């Protein structure tokens, strides 16, 4: 008997906020010093990632279909006692409270798991579109099943305090306590992707979001009441699930699953050596149940994590490979550029290395994924589609394989939007209710399939013999490079270079890596774009968009997102109904003025920030125009196009591209000074006081603040205080992913603004751009931009740290890009390897050794750092 305080957070349906509330409860209780054991009902992988982030412990998946009813309570107790004893368990439900496998009367539903584990239920109900009617919903769920104990309700997304109070009174009138009313809060949810939430491992700002959610939970929820209800849970008549015992005990499943495990397998495991099994991880392969590794280790394997985006070689002595689920389609370009590892994995599989690939792992092993070359170990091509395939599956293996003999039965689930062509191999891996699925290949002619790849996700706690069989196959596999190895891979990559002797990541010492892998032959398309990249007609008109190509990882353009946020996209769709009328900038002008606390006369909407430079060149007749370089070249190009002479003041790398006293002296008596802040491409954020010191009678100072919204707090902005003699240019296209709409503005001295406005053509700013200005000036948008700036700062820190580990000098660190001195020829070499970065030599004051790197998520940056380390090593080898 186990005493375990516990609650299960459920909801009437998906979308009510149970993940947010459950994670908030976990995080808030953890911050009180309690040890919280998280668990998730259903087959989901992503929510458990947030559970682990909130509690510091792995989350246990409780799914009667996947593991059998008899293992649900033991797995819960395992999570509550391993690695240490927890104070409380918080379980998150799945879909609606009563929703389970179709056609089974709620089998594997939240209610089913609550009954199996005798866990009190807390309901989360979205009241955004109701008030008193919510009481009927709660009353129905609280009374529909006598086996359930609904102990409290959390009302989510109340529009106003009055609205929340109305819903609270209604629920309390049916005898169910309300443990909190939460207001609408955009920061309390995490972004979604085509399969649900974005994994925590891919969100650098996840910890900050978690802190916010925990603070909201602490403020709005009755956590003491919840703890008291959790403590009322009855004792559990269950022993903790044990992976070692699972390999020897008969299966606990009711009807489905693998046959009972032969005790001889455990004795074999004790007699053999410990084979190394590489398990894919990193941000592209985040879908894995903790029991998978625990069973592999209990069966005698030594498990080493492999990040296919960062590591250029399999771990030393690898005899088996497990590739689980994730989002390789999101990171396809980064994965595809890691050619040394791709070639090594393919060679190892062809030599008969036991390999299991589930869903994302299968996509990675295919010939292509969305036209990106992958490993090529499977004769299939894969691509994203619109149709979501989702559901539980019962599978029977069709051939003998490293997972067991033909006829091995497992239960699992599918969850994907991709499709493969062909859909199954010859032979296929599984029969799923009469449909053939997956690939079972024996490339080395061993007599059984050594590669099993399919869309099927399995939970090995429900089929422990699979883990034992896989480890036994790995132990029997002759290590590549051994004199006894009969054929195939010898542990070397293309060109005969040894690749199996290291587990390499950027920043490791040279003694622990092998970077001598030769560059791969270029495709015709790659060679063509590589050659054309050297031809620059006008350096002042060369921009990052000219660097990109469909088959390159884009680190050349500084647009933050691939598409506008949903709320902005919806506003733009709404605006389309009004585009028959000529645009009127008045409302946008007022919104921008209010956003900065300025008068309407101090603000002028423009067609992107670049139009402001053309207006400046038309409106003014400077006798001595100075552009402080290196910086964005459009201001100088616009001035020269208007017939003005331009004098350059060059900031020096040895000064950190700072605005030094010497640079200020060079400006002299110029009557027009143009400077960026933060400066493109150096990333330097000059002190506002230093720039303001340039202002004097008879001089116009234009400050390009196109990237200031990527600086947390927009510190050092010149749009505060006295604006006499100042013009500030802003762009909205980068942060909000609307470069095609051209939305920007200038602000400053009203006389100067009026002078430039007089040269602006009628209706130069379209309705969609004006709507962008209105929508992005709201408090909600500004709060989102601030969070994005904080996330970007953490990503930039990751990039800069990696560059410094490679002894690569960098410029400033206050922009959504980093200037890096990588060396002559590296720009072209990166293109040939599949990476687009912005060349530096078209910026006055820089030479070909410099490149500008757009800040991206750490996963993508890790791929770039891997490639840079490889290129730099080849140069010094």
Secondary structure, 3 states (H helix, E strand, C coil): CECCCEEEEEECCCCCCHHHHHHHHHHHHHHCCCCEEEEEECCCCHHHHHHHHHHCCCCEEECHHHHCHHHHHHHHHHHHHCCCCCCEEEEECCCCCCCCCCCCCCCCCHHHHHHHHCCEEEEEEECCCCCCCHHHHHHHHHHCCCCCCEEEEEEEEECCHHHHHHHHHHHHCCCCCEEEEEECCHHHCCCEECCEECCHHHCCCHHHHHHHHHHHHHHHECHHHHHHHHHCCCCECCCCCCHHHHCCCCCCCCCCCCCCCCHHHHHHHHHCCCCEEEEECCCCCCECCHHHHHHHHHCCCEEEEECCCCCCCCCCCEEEEEECECCCCCCHHHHHCCHHHHHHHHHHHHCCCEEEEECHHHHHHCCEECCEECCCCCCCEEEEEEEEEEEEEEEEECCCECCECCCCEEEEEEEEEEEEECCECCCCCEEECCEEEEEEECCCCCCCECEEEECCEECHHHCHHHHHHHHHHHHHCCCCCCCCCCCCCCCECHHHCECCCCCCCCCCCHHHCCCCCCCCCCCHHHHHHHHHCCCCCCHHHCCHHHCCCCCCEEECCCCCCCCCCHHHHHHHHHHHHHCCCCCCCHHHHHHHHHHHCCCHHHEEEEEHHHHHHHHHHHHCCCCCEEEEECCCCHHHHHHHHCCCCEEEEECCHHHCCCCCHHHHHHHCCCCEEEEECCCCCCCCCCCHHHHHCCCCCCCEEEEECCCHHHCHHHCCCCCCCCCCCEEEEEECHHHHCCCCCCEEEEEECHHHHHHHHCCCCCCCCCHHHHHHHHHCCCHHHHHHHHHHHHHHHHHHHHHHHHHHHCCCEECCCCCCEEEEECCCCHHHHHHHCCEEEEECCCCCCCCCCEEEEECCCHHHHHHHHHHHHHHHHHHHC
